[in-house]
Amino acid sequence: MTDLLNVSGLSVFYGAKAQAVENVSFTVGPGQVTALLGANGAGKTSIMKAVAGLIPGRGRVHFDGQDISALPARDRVRRGVVYVPEGREIVGDMTVRENLTLGGYHVPGRERKRRTDMVLELFPEIADKADRSAWRLSGGEQQMLAIGRGLMAGPRLLLLDEPSLGLAPMLVRRVFDRLGAIRAETNLAIMLVEQNLAMTMRICDELHFLRGGAIVGHRSAADLQDSAARQEAIDAYLGAASAA
Ligand code: ATP
């Protein structure tokens, strides 16, 4: 199987000395969900932003067999690499519909309308409020709008940064269920950053554990089916990281 995303030897620096990501390599196959798990500050967001071209990184990023390492973020979006930021970052003063239009700004009008309808069908909670200002949405609805805005760009790889942040468990479940449905329909690949292992296990195929900017372990979801194996992975990779 050809990889959709192939990241090799990625390092990210903030300033001359602060290294946030150290020589990280991994792949994501077509339609696959790959999760990055790790404590606060482990480097998860930095990896996602470097893959999206939003911050500079050393190393190589190949997408669909082509080296995109030197491409600016907007060209990566056109190829289908779309980042949905942590904290949602929707435009509060604009309506729900206008926010969606922003996500598909480079898409021709008729296709943009088709995608808007698709997103509103997928998230009926925000369809009812399509012409209201986005700041009036609840936290969960804002998260749906942020994911919907990402979908407007026609992603082949969605980079989802902590979609469960600040959401009630019921809403998290709903968001993850919708993501599962989107995947089943569109063969969309997802790179997911999460701190919540249980939620991540609901949809992911592969998990990479990060600590101090480096990948310190890898498991397939199949490896973590029983709770003893999950606990072992938490103790080995997350517990120690959280305690550090
Ligand atoms: P969290 O779960 O808290 O979002 P994370 O795993 O996503 O954490 P990053 O946000 O990638 O981690 O941060 C990795 C390291 O880089 C941390 O030590 C952080 O302090 C540092 N860092 C992140 N952004 C910047 C920045 N803009 N300037 C300087 N250092 C930064």
Residues whose N, C-alpha, C, O or C-beta is under 5 A from the ligand:
A	BS01	ATP	Y14 A20 A39 N40 G41 A42 G43 K44 T45 S46
